[in-house]
Amino acid sequence: MTDRKPPGVSFETWVDRQIREAAERGEFDDLPGAGEPLKGLNKPYDEMWWVRDKMERESLSYLPPTLALRKEAEDALAAARGARSEREARHIVADINGRIREALKNPPPGPPLGLAPYDPEEVVKEWRAAVRDRVRQRQDP
């Protein structure tokens, strides 16, 4: 930035001059999004727009703890079904079940969890079926 606003000059005039001089020096050239329409002009006003935009740009997300645990449980179940061994599948299920049980004992803030621990035997049964299917697919041309 430059000097302080001189006395006797209106603030608006001083700011306009600062912007004009910066533009003349080329300080606004090659800015991201230059020449593109502003995003979200057709959407209703959202006072948190900048937070959502920043989170999107940084690939961040926030979920209440219960919803995050639900997502982790879904991912864990998928990982267990695709595990390389039965032992690995059981380990994945045991880990997520421990977190689910802890959340049921001490509910975190947010919406209700709505989960029960997974039945390890049922998950292993599904894992075995998936392994058989993969073996059959390799054998069938």
N, C-alpha and C positions, 0 to 999 in steps of 0.2 A: 504494500500500500504506500501511499505518498504522505505528504505533510498533513497537518491538521487543517481543518476547514478555516480559511481566513475569515477574520471578522468582517461583517458587512456583506458577505455573500450568502445568499440563501442556501440552505442545505441541499435542496433539490438541484439547484444550478451547479453547485460544487460536485455533487455525485454524478450528474449528467456529464460534466466535463471530464471527470475521472474515467468514466466508462468510454466516452468518445476517444480520449487519448490512448487508452489501453487497446481499443479496437484499431486505432491508427497504427499502433506499434505491432499489431498482429498477435496480441496475446490471447485472442479468442479463436484464432485459426486452429483447425484440426482438433477441436474438442470432440469427445465422444458424442455421437448423436447429432452432430451438426447437420443442418438441413433436413432432419427427419421431424415428422410431426411429434408433438408431445404425447407421451403414452397416457392413457387413462382419462382423456378429456371427455369422453362420452360416458364415463362411469359416475355414479353418485360420489359425493365427497366422502373421503375416509380420512379421518385425522391421523390414522396410523399408516398412511400410504408409504411413508418413507421407511418405516420399520419393515414393512412387508417387502418393499423393493430391495432394501439392503439384505434381508434374509435370503431373498431369491438370488440376488447377485452372488452372495457368498455361499450358496447352497446349504443354508442353515434351515433348521426347522425346530419348532417347539411344540411338543405335545404334553398335555398334562400327564403326570406319572402313570396313571392307570391306563391311559390310551397308549403310552409308549410301551408299557409292559405287554399290552395286548399285541402290539406290533411285533415286539421281540418274541412273544410266544408263537405267533404265526411263522416268523422266520425260523425259529428253532425247530418247529415241527417239520417245516420243509427241509431244513438241514439234516434232521434226523432221518427223514425218509430217503435222502440222497447220500447218507453217510457211506464211508468206504467199508465199514465193518459193523457188526452187531454191537460190539463193545463201544464203538464211537457213538452209535445211535443211542444206546442206553445212557452214555455219559451226557449227551446233549439233553435228553429228556430229564435226567436227574437234576441237571443244572437249572433248567427253566422251571421245573417243578418246585425246586427250593425257593426260587424267587417268587413264584405264584403263592406258595404257602406263607411266605413272609408277608406278602401284600395282603393276604386274607387275614392274618393275625393282626397286623398293624396297617389298616387301610390308609393309603396315601391320599392326598387331596385330589379332587377331581371327580369325574363321574364314577359310578360303581364299576368295579373291575369286571364282573360278569364272567369270570374264568374259574375253572376247577383244574387241579393238576391233571396232567395227561396220564393215561394208563400206559405204563411202559410196555407191557405185554402186547397191547393193541398196536402201539407204534412199531414195535419190532415185527409184529405180524405183517403190517403194511410194508415195512422195509424189506422183509423177505420176499413178499409178493413183487415188489418193484425190482428186486435183484433177479428173480426168476424171469420177469418180463424182459429185462435188459439182456439176459442170456439168450432167451428165445429170439429176440430181435437180431442178435449177432449170428445166430445159427440159420435163421430163415433169410434166403436171398431176396 
